[in-house]
Amino acid sequence: MIASARTIGTREERFLEMLAQIRAQARFAFRHELPARRQELIDETIANCWVAFVRLLERGLDDVIYPTPLVQYAIRQVRDGRKVGARLNVRDVSSEYAQRHKGFCMERLDRYNQRTDEWKEVLVEDKTAGPAETAATRIDFGTWLQSLPSARRQVAQTLALGETTRRTARQFRVSPGRVSQMRRELKQSWESFQSEPAFA
């Protein structure tokens, strides 16, 4: 059945009326994520809402469509790693679904510096270290991050990206002094992690 242009326009207008509320709830749900990651999750939530919205319309359930249940459903889908137009694949290492169910994570090793307009490595490579030592450090760093509690991991990732103490404090709603203290604690934790024997 082919929808008329008027029906499509009405459908889009109705979704646009709900969009501000959907975006606000998604922003709140992912408020603790790093900025780039947060925007990606918000966009994915909006896409998921649109798909669910269209499906409900196609089933003739116009009268049960409200923004809050729509966005809450979409947020659960996104948190579970379900993306619009992508199948869940537990064998795909880049899939959040696979990472969650297999218990591993992927970390970016580069970042974009807006001031200098260039990409930089997150880990500064020791020029005397060979490729094996550099690769081992990168693996160890990811493993160490995973060993941290969620809140502390987010602070560590923010600081590792070169964020200032003051902006990190503002982002996580703590004092700059607490961030400095956490920086020292993270340094000690990393040094302790590196000194642990590889095999028990």
Contact map, one row per residue, 1 for C-alpha under 8 A:
11100000000000000000000000000000000000000000000000000000000000000000000000000000000000000000000000000000000000000000000000000000000000000000000000000000000000000000000000000000000000000000000000000000
11110000000000000000000000000000000000000000000000000000000000000000000000000000000000000000000000000000000000000000000000000000000000000000000000000000000000000000000000000000000000000000000000000000
11111011000000000000000000000000000000000000000000000000000000000000000000000000000000000000000000000000000000000000000000000000000000000000000000000000000000000000000000000000000000000000000000000000
01111111000000000000000000000000000000000000000000000000000000000000000000000000000000000000000000000000000000000000000000000000000000000000000000000000000000000000000000000000000000000000000000000000
00111111100000000000000000000000000000000000000000000000000000000000000000000000000000000000000000000000000000000000000000000000000000000000000000000000000000000000000000000000000000000000000000000000
00011111110000000000000000000000000000000000000000000000000000000000000000000000000000000000000000000000000000000000000000000000000000000000000000000000000000000000000000000000000000000000000000000000
00111111111000000000000000000000000000000000000000000000000000000000000000000000000000000000000000000000000000000000000000000000000000000000000000000000000000000000000000000000000000000000000000000000
00111111111100000000000000000000000000000000000000000000000000000000000000000000000000000000000000000000000000000000000000000000000000000000000000000000000000000000000000000000000000000000000000000000
00001111111110000000000000000000000000000000000000000000000000000000000000000000000000000000000000000000000000000000000000000000000000000000000000000000000000000000000000000000000000000000000000000000
00000111111111000000000000000000000000000000000000000000000000000000000000000000000000000000000000000000000000000000000000000000000000000000000000000000000000000000000000000000000000000000000000000000
00000011111111100000000000000000000000000000000000000000000000000000000000000000000000000000000000000000000000000000000000000000000000000000000000000000000000000000000000000000000000000000000000000000
00000001111111110000000000000000000000000000000000000000000000000000000000000000000000000000000000000000000000000000000000000000000000000000000000000000000000000000000000000000000000000000000000000000
00000000111111111000000000000000000000000000000000000000000000000000000000000000000000000000000000000000000000000000000000000000000000000000000000000000000000000000000000000000000000000000000000000000
00000000011111111100000000000000000000000000000000000000000000000000000000000000000000000000000000000000000000000000000000000000000000000000000000000000000000000000000000000000000000000000000000000000
00000000001111111110000000000000000000000000000001001000000000000000000000000000000000000000000000000000000000000000000000000000000000000000000000000000000000000000000000000000000000000000000000000000
00000000000111111111000000000000000000000000000000000000000000000000000000000000000000000000000000000000000000000000000000000000000000000000000000000000000000000000000000000000000000000000000000000000
00000000000011111111000000000000000000000000000000000000000000000000000000000000000000000000000000000000000000000000000000000000000000000000000000000000000000000000000000000000000000000000000000000000
00000000000001111111110000000000000000000000000000000000000000000110000000000000000000000000000000000000000000000000000000000000000000000000000000000000000000000000000000000000000000000000000000000000
00000000000000111111111000000000000000000000010000000000000000000010000000000000000000000000000000000000000000000000000000000000000000000000000000000000000000000000000000000000000000000000000000000000
00000000000000011111111100000000000000000000000000000000000000000000000000000000000000000000000000000000000000000000000000000000000000000000000000000000000000000000000000000000000000000000000000000000
00000000000000000111111110000000000000000000000000000000000000000011000000000000000000000000000000000000000000000000000000000000000000000000000000000000000000000000000000000000000000000000000000000000
00000000000000000111111111000000000000000000010000000000000000000011001000000000000000000000000000000000000000000000000000000000000000000000000000000000000000000000000000000000000000000000000000000000
00000000000000000011111111100000000000000100010000000000000000000000000000000000000000000000000000000000000000000000000000000000000000000000000000000000000000000000000000000000000000000000000000000000
00000000000000000001111111110000000000000000000000000000000000000000000000000000000000000000000000000000000000000000000000000000000000000000000000000000000000000000000000000000000000000000000000000000
00000000000000000000111111111000000000000000000000000000000000000001001000000000000000000000000000000000000000000000000000000000000000000000000000000000000000000000000000000000000000000000000000000000
00000000000000000000011111111100000000001100100000000000000000000000001000100000000000000000000000000000000000000000000000000000000000000000000000000000000000000000000000000000000000000000000000000000
00000000000000000000001111111110000001000100000000000000000000000000000000000000000000000000000000000000000000000000000000000000000000000000000000000000000000000000000000000000000000000000000000000000
00000000000000000000000111111110000000000000000000000000000000000000000000000000000000000000000000000000000000000000000000000000000000000000000000000000000000000000000000000000000000000000000000000000
00000000000000000000000011111110000000000000000000000000000000000000000000100000000000000000000000000000000000000000000000000000000000000000000000000000000000000000000000000000000000000000000000000000
00000000000000000000000001111111100001001100000000000000000000000000000000000000000000000000000000000000000000000000000000000000000000000000000000000000000000000000000000000000000000000000000000000000
00000000000000000000000000111111100001000000000000000000000000000000000000000000000000000000000000000000000000000000000000000000000000000000000000000000000000000000000000000000000000000000000000000000
00000000000000000000000000000111110001000000000000000000000000000000000000000000000000000000000000000000000000000000000000000000000000000000000000000000000000000000000000010000000000000000000000000000
00000000000000000000000000000111111011000000000000000000000000000000000000000000000000000000000000000000000000000000000000000000000000000000000000000000010000000000000000000000000000000000000000000000
00000000000000000000000000000001111111000000000000000000000000000000000000000000000000000000000000000000000000000000000000000000000000000000000000000000010001000000000000000000000000000000000000000000
00000000000000000000000000000000111111100000000000000000000000000000000000000000000000000000000000000000000000000000000000000000000000000000000000000000000000000000000000000000000000000000000000000000
00000000000000000000000000000000011111110000000000000000000000000000000000000000000000000000000000000000000000000000000000000000000000000000000000000000000000000000000000000000000000000000000000000000
00000000000000000000000000000000111111111000000000000000000000000000000000000000000000000000000000000000000000000000000000000000000000000000000000000000000000000000000000000000000000000000000000000000
00000000000000000000000000100111111111111100000000000000000000000000000000000000000000000000000000000000000000000000000000000000000000000000000000000000000000000000000000000000000000000000000000000000
00000000000000000000000000000000001111111110000000000000000000000000000000000000000000000000000000000000000000000000000000000000000000000000000000000000000000000000000000000000000000000000000000000000
00000000000000000000000000000000000111111111000000000000000000000000000000000000000000000000000000000000000000000000000000000000000000000000000000000000000000000000000000000000000000000000000000000000
00000000000000000000000001000100000011111111100000000000000000000000000000000100000000000000000000000000000000000000000000000000000000000000000000000000000000000000000000000000000000000000000000000000
00000000000000000000001001100100000001111111110000000000000000000000000000000000000000000000000000000000000000000000000000000000000000000000000000000000000000000000000000000000000000000000000000000000
00000000000000000000000000000000000000111111111000000000000000000000000000000000000000000000000000000000000000000000000000000000000000000000000000000000000000000000000000000000000000000000000000000000
00000000000000000000000000000000000000011111111100000000000000000000000000000100001100000000000000000000000000000000000000000000000000000000000000000000000000000000000000000000000000000000000000000000
00000000000000000000000001000000000000001111111110000000000000000000001001100100000000000000000000000000000000000000000000000000000000000000000000000000000000000000000000000000000000000000000000000000
00000000000000000010011000000000000000000111111111000000000000000000001001000000000000000000000000000000000000000000000000000000000000000000000000000000000000000000000000000000000000000000000000000000
00000000000000000000000000000000000000000011111111100000000000000000000000000000000100000000000000000000000000000000000000000000000000000000000000000000000000000000000000000000000000000000000000000000
00000000000000000000000000000000000000000001111111110000000000000000000001001100001100000000000000000000000000000000000000000000000000000000000000000000000000000000000000000000000000000000000000000000
00000000000000000000000000000000000000000000111111111000000000000000011001000000000000000000000000000000000000000000000000000000000000000000000000000000000000000000000000000000000000000000000000000000
00000000000000100000000000000000000000000000011111111100000000000000000000000000000000000000000000000000000000000000000000000000000000000000000000000000000000000000000000000000000000000000000000000000
00000000000000000000000000000000000000000000001111111110000000000000000000000000000100000000000000000000000000000000000000000000000000000000000000000000000000000000000000000000000000000000000000000000
00000000000000000000000000000000000000000000000111111111000000000000010000000000000000000000000000000000000000000000000000000000000000000000000000000000000000000000000000000000000000000000000000000000
00000000000000100000000000000000000000000000000011111111100000001000010000000000000000000000000000000000000000000000000000000000000000000000000000000000000000000000000000000000000000000000000000000000
00000000000000000000000000000000000000000000000001111111110000000000000000000000000000000000000000000000000000000000000000000000000000000000000000000000000000000000000000000000000000000000000000000000
00000000000000000000000000000000000000000000000000111111111000000000000000000000000000000000000000000000000000000000000000000000000000000000000000000000000000000000000000000000000000000000000000000000
00000000000000000000000000000000000000000000000000011111111111001000000000000000000000000000000000000000000000000000000000000000000000000000000000000000000000000000000000000000000000000000000000000000
00000000000000000000000000000000000000000000000000001111111111000000000000000000000000000000000000000000000000000000000000000000000000000000000000000000000000000000000000000000000000000000000000000000
00000000000000000000000000000000000000000000000000000111111110000000000000000000000000000000000000000000000000000000000000000000000000000000000000000000000000000000000000000000000000000000000000000000
00000000000000000000000000000000000000000000000000000011111110000000000000000000000000000000000000000000000000000000000000000000000000000000000000000000000000000000000000000000000000000000000000000000
00000000000000000000000000000000000000000000000000000001111111000000000000000000000000000000000000000000000000000000000000000000000000000000000000000000000000000000000000000000000000000000000000000000
00000000000000000000000000000000000000000000000000000001111111111000000000000000000000000000000000000000000000000000000000000000000000000000000000000000000000000000000000000000000000000000000000000000
00000000000000000000000000000000000000000000000000000001100111111000000000000000000000000000000000000000000000000000000000000000000000000000000000000000000000000000000000000000000000000000000000000000
00000000000000000000000000000000000000000000000000000000000011111000000000000000000000000000000000000000000000000000000000000000000000000000000000000000000000000000000000000000000000000000000000000000
00000000000000000000000000000000000000000000000000000000000011111100000000000000000000000000000000000000000000000000000000000000000000000000000000000000000000000000000000000000000000000000000000000000
00000000000000000000000000000000000000000000000000001001000011111110110000000000000000000000000000000000000000000000000000000000000000000000000000000000000000000000000000000000000000000000000000000000
00000000000000000100000000000000000000000000000000000000000000011111110000000000000000000000000000000000000000000000000000000000000000000000000000000000000000000000000000000000000000000000000000000000
00000000000000000110110000000000000000000000000000000000000000001111111000000000000000000000000000000000000000000000000000000000000000000000000000000000000000000000000000000000000000000000000000000000
00000000000000000000110010000000000000000000000000000000000000000111111100000000000000000000000000000000000000000000000000000000000000000000000000000000000000000000000000000000000000000000000000000000
00000000000000000000000000000000000000000000000000000000000000001111111110000000000000000000000000000000000000000000000000000000000000000000000000000000000000000000000000000000000000000000000000000000
00000000000000000000000000000000000000000000000010011000000000001111111111000000000000000000000000000000000000000000000000000000000000000000000000000000000000000000000000000000000000000000000000000000
00000000000000000000010011000000000000000000110010000000000000000011111111100000000000000000000000000000000000000000000000000000000000000000000000000000000000000000000000000000000000000000000000000000
00000000000000000000000000000000000000000000000000000000000000000001111111110000000000000000000000000000000000000000000000000000000000000000000000000000000000000000000000000000000000000000000000000000
00000000000000000000000000000000000000000000000000000000000000000000111111111000000000000000000000000000000000000000000000000000000000000000000000000000000000000000000000000000000000000000000000000000
00000000000000000000000000000000000000000000110110000000000000000000011111111100000000000000000000000000000000000000000000000000000000000000000000000000000000000000000000000000000000000000000000000000
00000000000000000000000001001000000000000000100000000000000000000000001111111110000000000000000000000000000000000000000000000000000000000000000000000000000000000000000000000000000000000000000000000000
00000000000000000000000000000000000000000000000000000000000000000000000111111111000000000000000000000000000000000000000000000000000000000000000000000000000000000000000000000000000000000000000000000000
00000000000000000000000000000000000000000000000100000000000000000000000011111111111000000000000000000000000000000000000000000000000000000000000000000000000000000000000000000000000000000000000000000000
00000000000000000000000000000000000000001001100100000000000000000000000001111111111000000000000000000000000000000000000000000000000000000000000000000000000000000000000000000000000000000000000000000000
00000000000000000000000000000000000000000000000000000000000000000000000000111111110000000000000000000000000000000000000000000000000000000000000000000000000000000000000000000000000000000000000000000000
00000000000000000000000000000000000000000000000000000000000000000000000000011111110000000000000110000000000000000000000000000000000000000000000000000000000000000000000000000000000000000000000000000000
00000000000000000000000000000000000000000000000000000000000000000000000000001111111000010000001110000000000000000000000000000000000000000000000000000000000000000000000000000000000000000000000000000000
00000000000000000000000000000000000000000000000000000000000000000000000000001111111101110000000010000000000000000000000000000000000000000000000000000000000000000000000000000000000000000000000000000000
00000000000000000000000000000000000000000001000100000000000000000000000000001100111111100000000000000000000000000000000000000000000000000000000000000000000000000000000000000000000000000000000000000000
00000000000000000000000000000000000000000001001100100000000000000000000000000000011111000000000000000000000000000000000000000000000000000000000000000000000000000000000000000000000000000000000000000000
00000000000000000000000000000000000000000000000000000000000000000000000000000000001111100000000000000000000000000000000000000000000000000000000000000000000000000000000000000000000000000000000000000000
00000000000000000000000000000000000000000000000000000000000000000000000000000000011111110000000000000000000000000000000000000000000000000000000000000000000000000000000000000000000000000000000000000000
00000000000000000000000000000000000000000000000000000000000000000000000000000000011011111000000000000000000000000000000000000000000000000000000000000000000000000000000000000000000000000000000000000000
00000000000000000000000000000000000000000000000000000000000000000000000000000000110001111100001011000000000000000000000000000000000000000000000000000000000000000000000000000000000000000000000000000000
00000000000000000000000000000000000000000000000000000000000000000000000000000000000000111111001011000000000000000000000000000000000000000000000000000000000000000000000000000000000000000000000000000000
00000000000000000000000000000000000000000000000000000000000000000000000000000000000000011111101011101100000000000000000000000000000000000000000000000000000000000000000000000000000000000000000000000000
00000000000000000000000000000000000000000000000000000000000000000000000000000000000000001111100001000000000000000000000000000000000000000000000000000000000000000000000000000000000000000000000000000000
00000000000000000000000000000000000000000000000000000000000000000000000000000000000000001111111001000000000000000000000000000000000000000000000000000000000000000000000000000000000000000000000000000000
00000000000000000000000000000000000000000000000000000000000000000000000000000000000000000111111101100000010000000000000000000000000000000000000000000000000000000000000000000000000000000000000000000000
00000000000000000000000000000000000000000000000000000000000000000000000000000000000000000001111101100000010000000000000000000000000000000000000000000000000000000000000000000000000000000000000000000000
00000000000000000000000000000000000000000000000000000000000000000000000000000000100000011101111111100000000000000000000000000000000000000000000000000000000000000000000000000000000000000000000000000000
00000000000000000000000000000000000000000000000000000000000000000000000000000001100000000000111111110000000000000000000000000000000000000000000000000000000000000000000000000000000000000000000000000000
00000000000000000000000000000000000000000000000000000000000000000000000000000001110000011100001111111000000000000000000000000000000000000000000000000000000000000000000000000000000000000000000000000000
00000000000000000000000000000000000000000000000000000000000000000000000000000000000000011111111111111110000000000000000000000000000000000000000000000000000000000000000000000000000000000000000000000000
00000000000000000000000000000000000000000000000000000000000000000000000000000000000000000100111111111111110000000000000000000000000000000000000000000000000000000000000000000000000000000000000000000000
00000000000000000000000000000000000000000000000000000000000000000000000000000000000000000000000111111111100000000000000000000000000000000000000000000000000000000000000000000000000000000000000000000000
00000000000000000000000000000000000000000000000000000000000000000000000000000000000000000100000011111110000000000000000000000000000000000000000000000000000000000000000000000000000000000000000000000000
00000000000000000000000000000000000000000000000000000000000000000000000000000000000000000100000001111111000000000000000000000000000000000000000000000000000000000000000000000000000000000000000000000000
00000000000000000000000000000000000000000000000000000000000000000000000000000000000000000000000001111111100000000000000000000000000000000000000000000000000000000000000000000000000000000000000000000000
00000000000000000000000000000000000000000000000000000000000000000000000000000000000000000000000000110111110000000000000000000000000000000000000000000000000000000000000000000000000000000000000000000000
00000000000000000000000000000000000000000000000000000000000000000000000000000000000000000000000000110011111000000000000000000000000000000000010001000000000000000000000000000000000000000000000000000000
00000000000000000000000000000000000000000000000000000000000000000000000000000000000000000000110000100001111100000000000000000000000000000000010000000000000000000000000000000000000000000000000000000000
00000000000000000000000000000000000000000000000000000000000000000000000000000000000000000000000000000000111110000000000000000000000000000000010000000000000000000000000000000000000000000000000000000000
00000000000000000000000000000000000000000000000000000000000000000000000000000000000000000000000000000000011111100000000001000000000000000000000000000000000000000000000000000000000000000000000000000000
00000000000000000000000000000000000000000000000000000000000000000000000000000000000000000000000000000000001111100000000011100000000000000000000000000000000000000000000000000000000000000000000000000000
00000000000000000000000000000000000000000000000000000000000000000000000000000000000000000000000000000000000111110000001111000000000000000000000000000000000000000000000000000000000000000000000000000000
00000000000000000000000000000000000000000000000000000000000000000000000000000000000000000000000000000000000111111000001111000000000000000000000000000000000000001000000000000000000000000000000000000000
00000000000000000000000000000000000000000000000000000000000000000000000000000000000000000000000000000000000001111100111100000000000000000000000000000000000000000000000000000000000000000000000000000000
00000000000000000000000000000000000000000000000000000000000000000000000000000000000000000000000000000000000000111111111100000000000000000000000000000000000000000000000000000000000000000000000000000000
00000000000000000000000000000000000000000000000000000000000000000000000000000000000000000000000000000000000000011111110000000000000000000000000000000000000000000000000000000000000000000000000000000000
00000000000000000000000000000000000000000000000000000000000000000000000000000000000000000000000000000000000000001111100000000000000000000000000000000000000000000000000000000000000000000000000000000000
00000000000000000000000000000000000000000000000000000000000000000000000000000000000000000000000000000000000000001111110000000000000000000000000000000000000000000000000000000000000000000000000000000000
00000000000000000000000000000000000000000000000000000000000000000000000000000000000000000000000000000000000000011111111000000000000000000000000000000000000000000000000000000000000000000000000000000000
00000000000000000000000000000000000000000000000000000000000000000000000000000000000000000000000000000000000000011101111100000000000000000000000000000000000000000000000000000000000000000000000000000000
00000000000000000000000000000000000000000000000000000000000000000000000000000000000000000000000000000000000001111000111110000000000000000000000000000000000000000000000000000000000000000000000000000000
00000000000000000000000000000000000000000000000000000000000000000000000000000000000000000000000000000000000001111000011111000000000000000000000000000000000000000000000000000000000000000000000000000000
00000000000000000000000000000000000000000000000000000000000000000000000000000000000000000000000000000000000011100000001111110000000000000000000000000000000000000000000000000000000000000000000000000000
00000000000000000000000000000000000000000000000000000000000000000000000000000000000000000000000000000000000111100000000111110000000000000000000000000000000000011000000000000000000000000000000000000000
00000000000000000000000000000000000000000000000000000000000000000000000000000000000000000000000000000000000010000000000011111000000000000100000000000000000000000000000000000000000000000000000000000000
00000000000000000000000000000000000000000000000000000000000000000000000000000000000000000000000000000000000000000000000011111100000000000000000000000000000000000000000000000000000000000000000000000000
00000000000000000000000000000000000000000000000000000000000000000000000000000000000000000000000000000000000000000000000000111110100001000000000000000000000000000000000000000000000000000000000000000000
00000000000000000000000000000000000000000000000000000000000000000000000000000000000000000000000000000000000000000000000000011111100001000000000000000000000000000000000000000000000000000000000000000000
00000000000000000000000000000000000000000000000000000000000000000000000000000000000000000000000000000000000000000000000000001111110000000000000000000000000000000000000000000000000000000000000000000000
00000000000000000000000000000000000000000000000000000000000000000000000000000000000000000000000000000000000000000000000000000111110000000000000000000000000000000000000000000000000000000000000000000000
00000000000000000000000000000000000000000000000000000000000000000000000000000000000000000000000000000000000000000000000000001111111111000000000000000000000000000000000000000000000000000000000000000000
00000000000000000000000000000000000000000000000000000000000000000000000000000000000000000000000000000000000000000000000000000011111111000000000000000000000000000000000000000000000000000000000000000000
00000000000000000000000000000000000000000000000000000000000000000000000000000000000000000000000000000000000000000000000000000000111111100000000000000000000000000000000000000000000000000000000000000000
00000000000000000000000000000000000000000000000000000000000000000000000000000000000000000000000000000000000000000000000000000000111111110000000000000000000000000000000000000000000000000000000000000000
00000000000000000000000000000000000000000000000000000000000000000000000000000000000000000000000000000000000000000000000000000000111111111000000000000000000000000000000000000000000000000000000000000000
00000000000000000000000000000000000000000000000000000000000000000000000000000000000000000000000000000000000000000000000000001100111111111100000000000000000000000000000000000000000000000000000000000000
00000000000000000000000000000000000000000000000000000000000000000000000000000000000000000000000000000000000000000000000000000000001111111110000000000000000000000000000000000000000000000000000000000000
00000000000000000000000000000000000000000000000000000000000000000000000000000000000000000000000000000000000000000000000000000000000111111111000000000000000000000000000000000000000000000000000000000000
00000000000000000000000000000000000000000000000000000000000000000000000000000000000000000000000000000000000000000000000000000000000011111111100000000000000000000000000000000000000000000000000000000000
00000000000000000000000000000000000000000000000000000000000000000000000000000000000000000000000000000000000000000000000000100000000001111111110000000000000000000000000000000000000000000000000000000000
00000000000000000000000000000000000000000000000000000000000000000000000000000000000000000000000000000000000000000000000000000000000000111111111000000000000000000000000000000000000000000000000000000000
00000000000000000000000000000000000000000000000000000000000000000000000000000000000000000000000000000000000000000000000000000000000000011111111100000000000000000000000000000000000000000000000001000000
00000000000000000000000000000000000000000000000000000000000000000000000000000000000000000000000000000000000000000000000000000000000000001111111110000000000000000000000000000000000000000000000000000000
00000000000000000000000000000000000000000000000000000000000000000000000000000000000000000000000000000000111000000000000000000000000000000111111111000000000000000000000000000000000000000000000000000000
00000000000000000000000000000000000000000000000000000000000000000000000000000000000000000000000000000000000000000000000000000000000000000011111111100000000000000000000000000000000000000000000000000000
00000000000000000000000000000000000000000000000000000000000000000000000000000000000000000000000000000000000000000000000000000000000000000001111111110000000000000000000000000000000000000000010010000000
00000000000000000000000000000000000000000000000000000000000000000000000000000000000000000000000000000000000000000000000000000000000000000000111111110000100100000000000000000000000000000000000000000000
00000000000000000000000000000000000000000000000000000000000000000000000000000000000000000000000000000000100000000000000000000000000000000000011111111000100000000000000000000000000000000000000000000000
00000000000000000000000000000000000000000000000000000000000000000000000000000000000000000000000000000000000000000000000000000000000000000000001111111000000000000000000000000000000000000000000000000000
00000000000000000000000000000000000000000000000000000000000000000000000000000000000000000000000000000000000000000000000000000000000000000000000111111101100000000000000000000000000000000000000000000000
00000000000000000000000000000000000000000000000000000000000000000000000000000000000000000000000000000000000000000000000000000000000000000000000001111111100000000000000000000000000000000000000000000000
00000000000000000000000000000000000000000000000000000000000000000000000000000000000000000000000000000000000000000000000000000000000000000000000000011111110000000000000000000000000000000000000000000000
00000000000000000000000000000000000000000000000000000000000000000000000000000000000000000000000000000000000000000000000000000000000000000000000000001111111000000000000000000000000000000000000000000000
00000000000000000000000000000000000000000000000000000000000000000000000000000000000000000000000000000000000000000000000000000000000000000000000000011111111100000000000000000000000000000000000000000000
00000000000000000000000000000000000000000000000000000000000000000000000000000000000000000000000000000000000000000000000000000000000000000000000011011111111110000000000000000000000000000000000000000000
00000000000000000000000000000000110000000000000000000000000000000000000000000000000000000000000000000000000000000000000000000000000000000000000000000111111111000000000000000000000000000000000000000000
00000000000000000000000000000000000000000000000000000000000000000000000000000000000000000000000000000000000000000000000000000000000000000000000000000011111111100000000100010000000000000000000000000000
00000000000000000000000000000000000000000000000000000000000000000000000000000000000000000000000000000000000000000000000000000000000000000000000010000001111111110000000000000000000000100100000000000000
00000000000000000000000000000000000000000000000000000000000000000000000000000000000000000000000000000000000000000000000000000000000000000000000000000000111111111000000000000000000000000000000000000000
00000000000000000000000000000000010000000000000000000000000000000000000000000000000000000000000000000000000000000000000000000000000000000000000000000000011111111110000100000000000000000000000000000000
00000000000000000000000000000000000000000000000000000000000000000000000000000000000000000000000000000000000000000000000000000000000000000000000000000000001111111111100100000000000000100000000000000000
00000000000000000000000000000000000000000000000000000000000000000000000000000000000000000000000000000000000000000000000001000000000000000000000000000000000111111110000000000000000000000000000000000000
00000000000000000000000000000000000000000000000000000000000000000000000000000000000000000000000000000000000000100000000001000000000000000000000000000000000011111110000000000000000000000000000000000000
00000000000000000000000000000000000000000000000000000000000000000000000000000000000000000000000000000000000000000000000000000000000000000000000000000000000001111111000000000000000000000000000000000000
00000000000000000000000000000000000000000000000000000000000000000000000000000000000000000000000000000000000000000000000000000000000000000000000000000000000001111111101100000000000000000000000000000000
00000000000000000000000000000000000000000000000000000000000000000000000000000000000000000000000000000000000000000000000000000000000000000000000000000000000000100111111100000000000000000000000000000000
00000000000000000000000000000000000000000000000000000000000000000000000000000000000000000000000000000000000000000000000000000000000000000000000000000000000000100011111110000001001100000000000000000000
00000000000000000000000000000000000000000000000000000000000000000000000000000000000000000000000000000000000000000000000000000000000000000000000000000000000000000001111111000011000000000000000000000000
00000000000000000000000000000000000000000000000000000000000000000000000000000000000000000000000000000000000000000000000000000000000000000000000000000000000000000011111111100000000000000000000000000000
00000000000000000000000000000000000000000000000000000000000000000000000000000000000000000000000000000000000000000000000000000000000000000000000000000000001001100011111111110001001000000000000000000000
00000000000000000000000000000000000000000000000000000000000000000000000000000000000000000000000000000000000000000000000000000000000000000000000000000000000000000000111111111111011000000000000000000000
00000000000000000000000000000000000000000000000000000000000000000000000000000000000000000000000000000000000000000000000000000000000000000000000000000000000000000000011111111110000000000000000000000000
00000000000000000000000000000000000000000000000000000000000000000000000000000000000000000000000000000000000000000000000000000000000000000000000000000000000000000000001111111000000000000000000000000000
00000000000000000000000000000001000000000000000000000000000000000000000000000000000000000000000000000000000000000000000000000000000000000000000000000000001000000000000111111100000000000000000000000000
00000000000000000000000000000000000000000000000000000000000000000000000000000000000000000000000000000000000000000000000000000000000000000000000000000000000000000000000011111110000000000000000000000000
00000000000000000000000000000000000000000000000000000000000000000000000000000000000000000000000000000000000000000000000000000000000000000000000000000000000000000000000011011111011000000000000000000000
00000000000000000000000000000000000000000000000000000000000000000000000000000000000000000000000000000000000000000000000000000000000000000000000000000000000000000000010011001111111000000000000000000000
00000000000000000000000000000000000000000000000000000000000000000000000000000000000000000000000000000000000000000000000000000000000000000000000000000000000000000000110110000111111100000000000000000000
00000000000000000000000000000000000000000000000000000000000000000000000000000000000000000000000000000000000000000000000000000000000000000000000000000000000000000000000000000011111110000000000000000000
00000000000000000000000000000000000000000000000000000000000000000000000000000000000000000000000000000000000000000000000000000000000000000000000000000000000000000000000010000111111111000000000000000000
00000000000000000000000000000000000000000000000000000000000000000000000000000000000000000000000000000000000000000000000000000000000000000000000000000000000000000000100110000111111111100000000000000000
00000000000000000000000000000000000000000000000000000000000000000000000000000000000000000000000000000000000000000000000000000000000000000000000000000000000000000000100000000001111111110000000000000000
00000000000000000000000000000000000000000000000000000000000000000000000000000000000000000000000000000000000000000000000000000000000000000000000000000000000000000000000000000000111111111000000000000000
00000000000000000000000000000000000000000000000000000000000000000000000000000000000000000000000000000000000000000000000000000000000000000000000000000000000000000000000000000000011111111100000000000000
00000000000000000000000000000000000000000000000000000000000000000000000000000000000000000000000000000000000000000000000000000000000000000000000000000000000100100000000000000000001111111110000000000000
00000000000000000000000000000000000000000000000000000000000000000000000000000000000000000000000000000000000000000000000000000000000000000000000000000000000000000000000000000000000111111111000000000000
00000000000000000000000000000000000000000000000000000000000000000000000000000000000000000000000000000000000000000000000000000000000000000000000000000000000000000000000000000000000011111111100000000000
00000000000000000000000000000000000000000000000000000000000000000000000000000000000000000000000000000000000000000000000000000000000000000000000000000000000100000000000000000000000001111111110000000000
00000000000000000000000000000000000000000000000000000000000000000000000000000000000000000000000000000000000000000000000000000000000000000000000000000000000000000000000000000000000000111111111000000000
00000000000000000000000000000000000000000000000000000000000000000000000000000000000000000000000000000000000000000000000000000000000000000000000000000000000000000000000000000000000000011111111100000000
00000000000000000000000000000000000000000000000000000000000000000000000000000000000000000000000000000000000000000000000000000000000000000000000000000000000000000000000000000000000000001111111110000000
00000000000000000000000000000000000000000000000000000000000000000000000000000000000000000000000000000000000000000000000000000000000000000000000100000000000000000000000000000000000000000111111111000000
00000000000000000000000000000000000000000000000000000000000000000000000000000000000000000000000000000000000000000000000000000000000000000000000000000000000000000000000000000000000000000011111111100000
00000000000000000000000000000000000000000000000000000000000000000000000000000000000000000000000000000000000000000000000000000000000000000000000000000000000000000000000000000000000000000001111111110000
00000000000000000000000000000000000000000000000000000000000000000000000000000000000000000000000000000000000000000000000000000000000000000000000100000000000000000000000000000000000000000000111111110000
00000000000000000000000000000000000000000000000000000000000000000000000000000000000000000000000000000000000000000000000000000000000000000001000000000000000000000000000000000000000000000000011111110000
00000000000000000000000000000000000000000000000000000000000000000000000000000000000000000000000000000000000000000000000000000000000000000000000000000000000000000000000000000000000000000000001111111000
00000000000000000000000000000000000000000000000000000000000000000000000000000000000000000000000000000000000000000000000000000000000000000000000000000000000000000000000000000000000000000000000111111100
00000000000000000000000000000000000000000000000000000000000000000000000000000000000000000000000000000000000000000000000000000000000000000000000000000000000000000000000000000000000000000000000000111111
00000000000000000000000000000000000000000000000000000000000000000000000000000000000000000000000000000000000000000000000000000000000000000000000000000000000000000000000000000000000000000000000000011111
00000000000000000000000000000000000000000000000000000000000000000000000000000000000000000000000000000000000000000000000000000000000000000000000000000000000000000000000000000000000000000000000000001111
00000000000000000000000000000000000000000000000000000000000000000000000000000000000000000000000000000000000000000000000000000000000000000000000000000000000000000000000000000000000000000000000000001111
